[in-house]
């Protein structure tokens, strides 16, 4: 009977050890999952900020392109006026013996 009690205690102790190990593994898995969820949330936050930054940069680019277009048009207008002024000056000089 002593051998049976000893074997039962050993089996119970082994079962408790296995249970303790399984609980430890489960706790570790839960912690890894929580860490992964935190990482995922951080990545989602970063992605949202990147999207907002992209939108702001796109708006800024649109404004810059519109300004560049206006400046190019102003440059063409000034160039036309300068050519016209030079032609007028040449005409006046030619008419008055230059």
N, CA, C and O atoms as a GROMACS GRO file, in nm:
protein
  392
    1UNK      N    1   0.081  -0.119   0.000
    1UNK     CA    2   0.000   0.000   0.000
    1UNK      C    3   0.086   0.126   0.000
    1UNK      O    4   0.046   0.227  -0.057
    2UNK      N    5   0.202   0.122   0.063
    2UNK     CA    6   0.293   0.235   0.068
    2UNK      C    7   0.344   0.267  -0.071
    2UNK      O    8   0.362   0.384  -0.106
    3UNK      N    9   0.367   0.162  -0.150
    3UNK     CA   10   0.414   0.186  -0.287
    3UNK      C   11   0.307   0.255  -0.370
    3UNK      O   12   0.338   0.341  -0.453
    4UNK      N   13   0.181   0.218  -0.349
    4UNK     CA   14   0.071   0.279  -0.422
    4UNK      C   15   0.059   0.426  -0.384
    4UNK      O   16   0.041   0.511  -0.470
    5UNK      N   17   0.069   0.456  -0.254
    5UNK     CA   18   0.062   0.595  -0.208
    5UNK      C   19   0.178   0.676  -0.265
    5UNK      O   20   0.159   0.790  -0.308
    6UNK      N   21   0.294   0.618  -0.266
    6UNK     CA   22   0.413   0.687  -0.318
    6UNK      C   23   0.398   0.712  -0.468
    6UNK      O   24   0.432   0.819  -0.518
    7UNK      N   25   0.346   0.612  -0.541
    7UNK     CA   26   0.327   0.628  -0.686
    7UNK      C   27   0.218   0.732  -0.715
    7UNK      O   28   0.230   0.809  -0.810
    8UNK      N   29   0.114   0.733  -0.633
    8UNK     CA   30   0.008   0.832  -0.652
    8UNK      C   31   0.061   0.973  -0.626
    8UNK      O   32   0.028   1.067  -0.698
    9UNK      N   33   0.145   0.987  -0.520
    9UNK     CA   34   0.204   1.118  -0.490
    9UNK      C   35   0.297   1.161  -0.602
    9UNK      O   36   0.298   1.278  -0.640
   10UNK      N   37   0.374   1.068  -0.655
   10UNK     CA   38   0.465   1.100  -0.766
   10UNK      C   39   0.384   1.139  -0.889
   10UNK      O   40   0.417   1.237  -0.956
   11UNK      N   41   0.280   1.065  -0.919
   11UNK     CA   42   0.195   1.096  -1.034
   11UNK      C   43   0.129   1.231  -1.016
   11UNK      O   44   0.119   1.310  -1.110
   12UNK      N   45   0.082   1.257  -0.894
   12UNK     CA   46   0.018   1.385  -0.866
   12UNK      C   47   0.121   1.499  -0.876
   12UNK      O   48   0.091   1.604  -0.932
   13UNK      N   49   0.240   1.477  -0.824
   13UNK     CA   50   0.344   1.579  -0.832
   13UNK      C   51   0.382   1.605  -0.978
   13UNK      O   52   0.402   1.720  -1.018
   14UNK      N   53   0.392   1.496  -1.056
   14UNK     CA   54   0.422   1.513  -1.200
   14UNK      C   55   0.310   1.588  -1.271
   14UNK      O   56   0.335   1.674  -1.356
   15UNK      N   57   0.187   1.555  -1.235
   15UNK     CA   58   0.072   1.623  -1.297
   15UNK      C   59   0.072   1.771  -1.260
   15UNK      O   60   0.042   1.856  -1.345
   16UNK      N   61   0.105   1.803  -1.135
   16UNK     CA   62   0.110   1.943  -1.093
   16UNK      C   63   0.222   2.016  -1.168
   16UNK      O   64   0.205   2.130  -1.210
   17UNK      N   65   0.336   1.948  -1.184
   17UNK     CA   66   0.447   2.009  -1.259
   17UNK      C   67   0.406   2.036  -1.403
   17UNK      O   68   0.433   2.143  -1.458
   18UNK      N   69   0.341   1.937  -1.465
   18UNK     CA   70   0.296   1.956  -1.604
   18UNK      C   71   0.194   2.068  -1.614
   18UNK      O   72   0.198   2.150  -1.707
   19UNK      N   73   0.102   2.072  -1.517
   19UNK     CA   74   0.001   2.179  -1.515
   19UNK      C   75   0.068   2.314  -1.497
   19UNK      O   76   0.033   2.411  -1.565
   20UNK      N   77   0.164   2.322  -1.405
   20UNK     CA   78   0.236   2.447  -1.381
   20UNK      C   79   0.310   2.492  -1.507
   20UNK      O   80   0.311   2.610  -1.542
   21UNK      N   81   0.372   2.395  -1.576
   21UNK     CA   82   0.443   2.427  -1.700
   21UNK      C   83   0.345   2.474  -1.808
   21UNK      O   84   0.373   2.570  -1.881
   22UNK      N   85   0.231   2.406  -1.817
   22UNK     CA   86   0.130   2.445  -1.917
   22UNK      C   87   0.077   2.585  -1.888
   22UNK      O   88   0.058   2.665  -1.980
   23UNK      N   89   0.052   2.615  -1.760
   23UNK     CA   90   0.004   2.749  -1.723
   23UNK      C   91   0.112   2.853  -1.756
   23UNK      O   92   0.082   2.962  -1.806
   24UNK      N   93   0.237   2.820  -1.727
   24UNK     CA   94   0.347   2.910  -1.761
   24UNK      C   95   0.354   2.936  -1.910
   24UNK      O   96   0.372   3.050  -1.954
   25UNK      N   97   0.339   2.830  -1.988
   25UNK     CA   98   0.340   2.845  -2.135
   25UNK      C   99   0.222   2.929  -2.182
   25UNK      O  100   0.236   3.012  -2.272
   26UNK      N  101   0.106   2.908  -2.121
   26UNK     CA  102  -0.012   2.986  -2.156
   26UNK      C  103   0.008   3.134  -2.122
   26UNK      O  104  -0.027   3.221  -2.201
   27UNK      N  105   0.063   3.160  -2.003
   27UNK     CA  106   0.090   3.299  -1.964
   27UNK      C  107   0.188   3.365  -2.062
   27UNK      O  108   0.170   3.481  -2.099
   28UNK      N  109   0.290   3.291  -2.102
   28UNK     CA  110   0.388   3.345  -2.198
   28UNK      C  111   0.321   3.373  -2.333
   28UNK      O  112   0.348   3.475  -2.396
   29UNK      N  113   0.233   3.283  -2.376
   29UNK     CA  114   0.162   3.302  -2.503
   29UNK      C  115   0.070   3.423  -2.495
   29UNK      O  116   0.062   3.502  -2.590
   30UNK      N  117   0.001   3.439  -2.383
   30UNK     CA  118  -0.086   3.555  -2.364
   30UNK      C  119  -0.004   3.683  -2.366
   30UNK      O  120  -0.045   3.782  -2.428
   31UNK      N  121   0.112   3.683  -2.300
   31UNK     CA  122   0.197   3.802  -2.299
   31UNK      C  123   0.248   3.836  -2.439
   31UNK      O  124   0.251   3.953  -2.478
   32UNK      N  125   0.287   3.732  -2.515
   32UNK     CA  126   0.331   3.756  -2.654
   32UNK      C  127   0.217   3.815  -2.736
   32UNK      O  128   0.238   3.905  -2.817
   33UNK      N  129   0.097   3.764  -2.714
   33UNK     CA  130  -0.020   3.816  -2.788
   33UNK      C  131  -0.047   3.961  -2.751
   33UNK      O  132  -0.075   4.043  -2.839
   34UNK      N  133  -0.039   3.993  -2.622
   34UNK     CA  134  -0.060   4.131  -2.578
   34UNK      C  135   0.045   4.223  -2.639
   34UNK      O  136   0.015   4.334  -2.684
   35UNK      N  137   0.171   4.177  -2.640
   35UNK     CA  138   0.279   4.256  -2.699
   35UNK      C  139   0.255   4.276  -2.849
   35UNK      O  140   0.276   4.385  -2.902
   36UNK      N  141   0.210   4.170  -2.916
   36UNK     CA  142   0.181   4.179  -3.060
   36UNK      C  143   0.067   4.277  -3.085
   36UNK      O  144   0.072   4.356  -3.179
   37UNK      N  145  -0.036   4.271  -2.999
   37UNK     CA  146  -0.149   4.364  -3.015
   37UNK      C  147  -0.104   4.508  -2.995
   37UNK      O  148  -0.146   4.598  -3.068
   38UNK      N  149  -0.016   4.529  -2.894
   38UNK     CA  150   0.036   4.665  -2.872
   38UNK      C  151   0.116   4.711  -2.993
   38UNK      O  152   0.106   4.827  -3.035
   39UNK      N  153   0.196   4.620  -3.048
   39UNK     CA  154   0.275   4.654  -3.167
   39UNK      C  155   0.184   4.686  -3.285
   39UNK      O  156   0.208   4.780  -3.360
   40UNK      N  157   0.079   4.606  -3.301
   40UNK     CA  158  -0.015   4.630  -3.410
   40UNK      C  159  -0.083   4.764  -3.393
   40UNK      O  160  -0.098   4.839  -3.490
   41UNK      N  161  -0.125   4.796  -3.271
   41UNK     CA  162  -0.189   4.926  -3.246
   41UNK      C  163  -0.092   5.039  -3.276
   41UNK      O  164  -0.131   5.140  -3.334
   42UNK      N  165   0.034   5.023  -3.236
   42UNK     CA  166   0.134   5.127  -3.263
   42UNK      C  167   0.154   5.143  -3.414
   42UNK      O  168   0.165   5.255  -3.463
   43UNK      N  169   0.158   5.031  -3.486
   43UNK     CA  170   0.173   5.038  -3.631
   43UNK      C  171   0.051   5.104  -3.696
   43UNK      O  172   0.064   5.182  -3.791
   44UNK      N  173  -0.068   5.073  -3.645
   44UNK     CA  174  -0.188   5.136  -3.700
   44UNK      C  175  -0.187   5.286  -3.674
   44UNK      O  176  -0.227   5.365  -3.760
   45UNK      N  177  -0.141   5.326  -3.556
   45UNK     CA  178  -0.130   5.469  -3.525
   45UNK      C  179  -0.030   5.535  -3.618
   45UNK      O  180  -0.054   5.644  -3.670
   46UNK      N  181   0.084   5.469  -3.638
   46UNK     CA  182   0.185   5.523  -3.730
   46UNK      C  183   0.130   5.535  -3.871
   46UNK      O  184   0.154   5.635  -3.939
   47UNK      N  185   0.057   5.434  -3.914
   47UNK     CA  186  -0.001   5.436  -4.048
   47UNK      C  187  -0.101   5.550  -4.063
   47UNK      O  188  -0.106   5.616  -4.166
   48UNK      N  189  -0.180   5.573  -3.959
   48UNK     CA  190  -0.276   5.684  -3.964
   48UNK      C  191  -0.202   5.818  -3.972
   48UNK      O  192  -0.240   5.905  -4.049
   49UNK      N  193  -0.097   5.833  -3.891
   49UNK     CA  194  -0.018   5.958  -3.896
   49UNK      C  195   0.047   5.976  -4.032
   49UNK      O  196   0.053   6.088  -4.084
   50UNK      N  197   0.097   5.867  -4.090
   50UNK     CA  198   0.157   5.876  -4.222
   50UNK      C  199   0.054   5.918  -4.326
   50UNK      O  200   0.083   5.997  -4.416
   51UNK      N  201  -0.067   5.866  -4.313
   51UNK     CA  202  -0.174   5.905  -4.406
   51UNK      C  203  -0.208   6.052  -4.392
   51UNK      O  204  -0.229   6.121  -4.492
   52UNK      N  205  -0.211   6.101  -4.268
   52UNK     CA  206  -0.238   6.243  -4.247
   52UNK      C  207  -0.125   6.329  -4.303
   52UNK      O  208  -0.149   6.431  -4.366
   53UNK      N  209   0.000   6.285  -4.279
   53UNK     CA  210   0.115   6.358  -4.333
   53UNK      C  211   0.110   6.360  -4.485
   53UNK      O  212   0.139   6.462  -4.547
   54UNK      N  213   0.073   6.246  -4.545
   54UNK     CA  214   0.065   6.238  -4.690
   54UNK      C  215  -0.040   6.335  -4.744
   54UNK      O  216  -0.017   6.402  -4.844
   55UNK      N  217  -0.153   6.342  -4.676
   55UNK     CA  218  -0.258   6.434  -4.719
   55UNK      C  219  -0.210   6.579  -4.711
   55UNK      O  220  -0.236   6.658  -4.801
   56UNK      N  221  -0.141   6.613  -4.602
   56UNK     CA  222  -0.089   6.749  -4.587
   56UNK      C  223   0.015   6.779  -4.694
   56UNK      O  224   0.016   6.888  -4.752
   57UNK      N  225   0.103   6.681  -4.721
   57UNK     CA  226   0.205   6.701  -4.824
   57UNK      C  227   0.142   6.714  -4.962
   57UNK      O  228   0.186   6.795  -5.044
   58UNK      N  229   0.038   6.636  -4.988
   58UNK     CA  230  -0.030   6.645  -5.118
   58UNK      C  231  -0.095   6.782  -5.134
   58UNK      O  232  -0.089   6.841  -5.242
   59UNK      N  233  -0.157   6.833  -5.029
   59UNK     CA  234  -0.219   6.965  -5.036
   59UNK      C  235  -0.111   7.072  -5.058
   59UNK      O  236  -0.130   7.165  -5.137
   60UNK      N  237   0.000   7.059  -4.988
   60UNK     CA  238   0.110   7.154  -5.003
   60UNK      C  239   0.167   7.148  -5.145
   60UNK      O  240   0.198   7.252  -5.204
   61UNK      N  241   0.180   7.028  -5.198
   61UNK     CA  242   0.229   7.012  -5.334
   61UNK      C  243   0.133   7.077  -5.434
   61UNK      O  244   0.177   7.144  -5.528
   62UNK      N  245   0.004   7.056  -5.415
   62UNK     CA  246  -0.095   7.118  -5.504
   62UNK      C  247  -0.084   7.270  -5.501
   62UNK      O  248  -0.089   7.336  -5.605
   63UNK      N  249  -0.068   7.325  -5.381
   63UNK     CA  250  -0.052   7.470  -5.367
   63UNK      C  251   0.076   7.518  -5.437
   63UNK      O  252   0.075   7.620  -5.506
   64UNK      N  253   0.183   7.444  -5.420
   64UNK     CA  254   0.310   7.481  -5.482
   64UNK      C  255   0.302   7.474  -5.634
   64UNK      O  256   0.353   7.561  -5.704
   65UNK      N  257   0.237   7.370  -5.684
   65UNK     CA  258   0.221   7.358  -5.829
   65UNK      C  259   0.136   7.472  -5.884
   65UNK      O  260   0.166   7.525  -5.992
   66UNK      N  261   0.031   7.510  -5.813
   66UNK     CA  262  -0.054   7.620  -5.858
   66UNK      C  263   0.027   7.751  -5.857
   66UNK      O  264   0.015   7.832  -5.949
   67UNK      N  265   0.107   7.771  -5.754
   67UNK     CA  266   0.190   7.892  -5.746
   67UNK      C  267   0.293   7.893  -5.859
   67UNK      O  268   0.316   7.996  -5.922
   68UNK      N  269   0.354   7.777  -5.884
   68UNK     CA  270   0.453   7.768  -5.992
   68UNK      C  271   0.387   7.800  -6.127
   68UNK      O  272   0.447   7.866  -6.212
   69UNK      N  273   0.267   7.753  -6.145
   69UNK     CA  274   0.194   7.780  -6.269
   69UNK      C  275   0.168   7.930  -6.283
   69UNK      O  276   0.185   7.986  -6.391
   70UNK      N  277   0.125   7.994  -6.172
   70UNK     CA  278   0.101   8.138  -6.177
   70UNK      C  279   0.230   8.215  -6.206
   70UNK      O  280   0.230   8.312  -6.281
   71UNK      N  281   0.340   8.171  -6.146
   71UNK     CA  282   0.469   8.237  -6.169
   71UNK      C  283   0.515   8.220  -6.314
   71UNK      O  284   0.569   8.313  -6.374
   72UNK      N  285   0.495   8.100  -6.369
   72UNK     CA  286   0.530   8.078  -6.510
   72UNK      C  287   0.449   8.168  -6.602
   72UNK      O  288   0.502   8.225  -6.697
   73UNK      N  289   0.321   8.182  -6.574
   73UNK     CA  290   0.235   8.269  -6.655
   73UNK      C  291   0.280   8.414  -6.641
   73UNK      O  292   0.286   8.487  -6.740
   74UNK      N  293   0.312   8.457  -6.520
   74UNK     CA  294   0.361   8.594  -6.498
   74UNK      C  295   0.493   8.614  -6.572
   74UNK      O  296   0.516   8.720  -6.630
   75UNK      N  297   0.579   8.514  -6.569
   75UNK     CA  298   0.707   8.522  -6.639
   75UNK      C  299   0.686   8.537  -6.790
   75UNK      O  300   0.752   8.618  -6.854
   76UNK      N  301   0.594   8.458  -6.846
   76UNK     CA  302   0.565   8.470  -6.990
   76UNK      C  303   0.510   8.609  -7.022
   76UNK      O  304   0.546   8.668  -7.124
   77UNK      N  305   0.422   8.661  -6.935
   77UNK     CA  306   0.364   8.794  -6.957
   77UNK      C  307   0.473   8.902  -6.953
   77UNK      O  308   0.475   8.991  -7.037
   78UNK      N  309   0.562   8.894  -6.855
   78UNK     CA  310   0.671   8.992  -6.845
   78UNK      C  311   0.761   8.982  -6.968
   78UNK      O  312   0.804   9.083  -7.023
   79UNK      N  313   0.789   8.860  -7.010
   79UNK     CA  314   0.873   8.841  -7.128
   79UNK      C  315   0.809   8.903  -7.252
   79UNK      O  316   0.876   8.970  -7.329
   80UNK      N  317   0.678   8.881  -7.271
   80UNK     CA  318   0.607   8.942  -7.385
   80UNK      C  319   0.614   9.094  -7.377
   80UNK      O  320   0.638   9.161  -7.478
   81UNK      N  321   0.595   9.149  -7.259
   81UNK     CA  322   0.598   9.295  -7.243
   81UNK      C  323   0.738   9.350  -7.271
   81UNK      O  324   0.753   9.456  -7.333
   82UNK      N  325   0.841   9.277  -7.225
   82UNK     CA  326   0.978   9.322  -7.252
   82UNK      C  327   1.008   9.322  -7.402
   82UNK      O  328   1.067   9.416  -7.455
   83UNK      N  329   0.966   9.215  -7.469
   83UNK     CA  330   0.988   9.208  -7.614
   83UNK      C  331   0.914   9.322  -7.682
   83UNK      O  332   0.969   9.387  -7.771
   84UNK      N  333   0.792   9.347  -7.640
   84UNK     CA  334   0.713   9.457  -7.698
   84UNK      C  335   0.780   9.592  -7.672
   84UNK      O  336   0.787   9.676  -7.761
   85UNK      N  337   0.829   9.611  -7.550
   85UNK     CA  338   0.896   9.737  -7.516
   85UNK      C  339   1.022   9.754  -7.598
   85UNK      O  340   1.050   9.864  -7.647
   86UNK      N  341   1.101   9.646  -7.614
   86UNK     CA  342   1.224   9.656  -7.694
   86UNK      C  343   1.193   9.687  -7.840
   86UNK      O  344   1.264   9.765  -7.903
   87UNK      N  345   1.088   9.627  -7.894
   87UNK     CA  346   1.048   9.655  -8.032
   87UNK      C  347   1.005   9.801  -8.046
   87UNK      O  348   1.037   9.866  -8.145
   88UNK      N  349   0.932   9.850  -7.946
   88UNK     CA  350   0.890   9.989  -7.949
   88UNK      C  351   1.011  10.082  -7.945
   88UNK      O  352   1.017  10.180  -8.019
   89UNK      N  353   1.106  10.052  -7.860
   89UNK     CA  354   1.228  10.134  -7.849
   89UNK      C  355   1.305  10.130  -7.980
   89UNK      O  356   1.353  10.234  -8.025
   90UNK      N  357   1.318  10.013  -8.043
   90UNK     CA  358   1.388  10.003  -8.172
   90UNK      C  359   1.316  10.086  -8.278
   90UNK      O  360   1.379  10.154  -8.359
   91UNK      N  361   1.184  10.078  -8.276
   91UNK     CA  362   1.106  10.154  -8.376
   91UNK      C  363   1.129  10.305  -8.359
   91UNK      O  364   1.147  10.379  -8.455
   92UNK      N  365   1.127  10.347  -8.232
   92UNK     CA  366   1.149  10.491  -8.205
   92UNK      C  367   1.290  10.531  -8.245
   92UNK      O  368   1.311  10.636  -8.306
   93UNK      N  369   1.387  10.448  -8.212
   93UNK     CA  370   1.528  10.480  -8.248
   93UNK      C  371   1.545  10.481  -8.399
   93UNK      O  372   1.612  10.569  -8.453
   94UNK      N  373   1.486  10.382  -8.468
   94UNK     CA  374   1.497  10.377  -8.614
   94UNK      C  375   1.429  10.498  -8.677
   94UNK      O  376   1.477  10.554  -8.776
   95UNK      N  377   1.316  10.539  -8.620
   95UNK     CA  378   1.242  10.653  -8.675
   95UNK      C  379   1.317  10.782  -8.654
   95UNK      O  380   1.300  10.875  -8.732
   96UNK      N  381   1.398  10.790  -8.551
   96UNK     CA  382   1.469  10.914  -8.520
   96UNK      C  383   1.618  10.905  -8.551
   96UNK      O  384   1.697  10.982  -8.498
   97UNK      N  385   1.654  10.813  -8.633
   97UNK     CA  386   1.793  10.805  -8.676
   97UNK      C  387   1.884  10.736  -8.580
   97UNK      O  388   2.006  10.753  -8.588
   98UNK      N  389   1.832  10.658  -8.489
   98UNK     CA  390   1.895  10.570  -8.400
   98UNK      C  391   2.017  10.583  -8.337
   98UNK      O  392   2.057  10.495  -8.261
   0.00000   0.00000   0.00000
